Amino acid sequence: MIERTVVVATEIGLHARPAAVFCKAAAAQPARVTLATGDGDTADARSMLAVLGLGVRGGQEVTLTADPDITGAQASVDALAELLATDLDA
């Protein structure tokens, strides 16, 4: 699996608008990406309800993973990691 860990930069975490921005970007990626918390909870990054259900807070470390056999998987994980590393509520 392709994996990248990142700290969520948005102060309020992945709630409402930041989650919508993140999920929209995930849906536009060629590879399916999974978002996981340190507690082991996971969600399809394309699913707004699943992402909201994780309750990710600002400053929390999360891990993004994707199947390496899918074309564009590394780019998908990198793009979403960079997005989470920015303030999506600014």
C-alpha positions as CSV (number, residue, x, y, z in Angstrom):
1,M,0.0,0.0,0.0
2,I,1.0,3.6,-0.7
3,E,0.8,5.4,2.6
4,R,1.4,9.0,3.8
5,T,0.8,10.5,7.3
6,V,0.0,14.1,7.7
7,V,-1.2,16.5,10.4
8,V,-4.5,18.2,9.7
9,A,-3.8,21.9,9.5
10,T,-7.4,23.2,9.6
11,E,-8.0,24.4,13.2
12,I,-11.6,23.0,13.3
13,G,-10.6,19.7,11.8
14,L,-12.5,17.9,9.0
15,H,-16.0,19.3,9.7
16,A,-18.6,20.7,7.3
17,R,-16.8,22.9,4.7
18,P,-13.3,21.5,5.1
19,A,-14.6,18.0,4.8
20,A,-16.6,18.9,1.7
21,V,-13.4,20.4,0.1
22,F,-11.4,17.4,1.0
23,C,-14.0,14.8,-0.2
24,K,-14.5,16.7,-3.5
25,A,-10.8,16.6,-4.1
26,A,-10.7,12.9,-3.2
27,A,-13.5,12.2,-5.7
28,A,-11.5,13.8,-8.5
29,Q,-8.5,11.6,-7.9
30,P,-7.8,8.6,-10.2
31,A,-7.2,6.2,-7.2
32,R,-9.5,5.4,-4.3
33,V,-7.9,6.8,-1.1
34,T,-8.6,5.7,2.5
35,L,-8.3,8.1,5.4
36,A,-7.4,6.6,8.8
37,T,-7.0,8.0,12.3
38,G,-4.5,6.9,14.9
39,D,-7.3,4.9,16.6
40,G,-7.6,2.7,13.5
41,D,-10.9,4.1,12.3
42,T,-11.0,4.4,8.5
43,A,-13.1,6.0,5.8
44,D,-13.3,6.2,2.1
45,A,-11.9,9.7,1.4
46,R,-14.7,10.3,-1.2
47,S,-17.5,9.8,1.4
48,M,-18.4,13.0,3.2
49,L,-20.5,11.1,5.8
50,A,-17.7,8.6,6.5
51,V,-15.1,11.4,6.8
52,L,-17.3,13.4,9.1
53,G,-17.9,10.2,11.1
54,L,-14.2,10.0,11.9
55,G,-14.4,13.2,13.9
56,V,-10.9,14.4,12.8
57,R,-9.7,17.4,14.8
58,G,-7.3,20.1,13.9
59,G,-3.7,19.1,14.7
60,Q,-4.6,15.4,14.6
61,E,-2.4,13.0,12.6
62,V,-4.1,11.0,9.9
63,T,-2.9,8.5,7.4
64,L,-3.8,8.3,3.7
65,T,-3.5,5.0,1.8
66,A,-4.1,3.8,-1.7
67,D,-3.6,0.6,-3.7
68,P,-0.2,0.8,-5.5
69,D,-1.5,-1.2,-8.4
70,I,-3.8,1.7,-9.4
71,T,-2.3,4.2,-11.9
72,G,-1.9,7.6,-10.2
73,A,-2.2,6.2,-6.6
74,Q,1.0,8.0,-5.4
75,A,-0.1,11.3,-6.9
76,S,-3.6,10.9,-5.4
77,V,-2.2,10.3,-1.9
78,D,0.3,13.1,-2.2
79,A,-2.3,15.6,-3.5
80,L,-4.7,14.8,-0.7
81,A,-2.0,14.9,1.9
82,E,-0.9,18.4,0.7
83,L,-4.5,19.5,0.9
84,L,-4.9,18.4,4.5
85,A,-1.6,20.1,5.4
86,T,-3.2,23.5,4.4
87,D,-6.0,25.4,6.2
88,L,-9.1,24.4,4.3
89,D,-11.2,26.9,6.4
90,A,-9.2,30.0,5.4
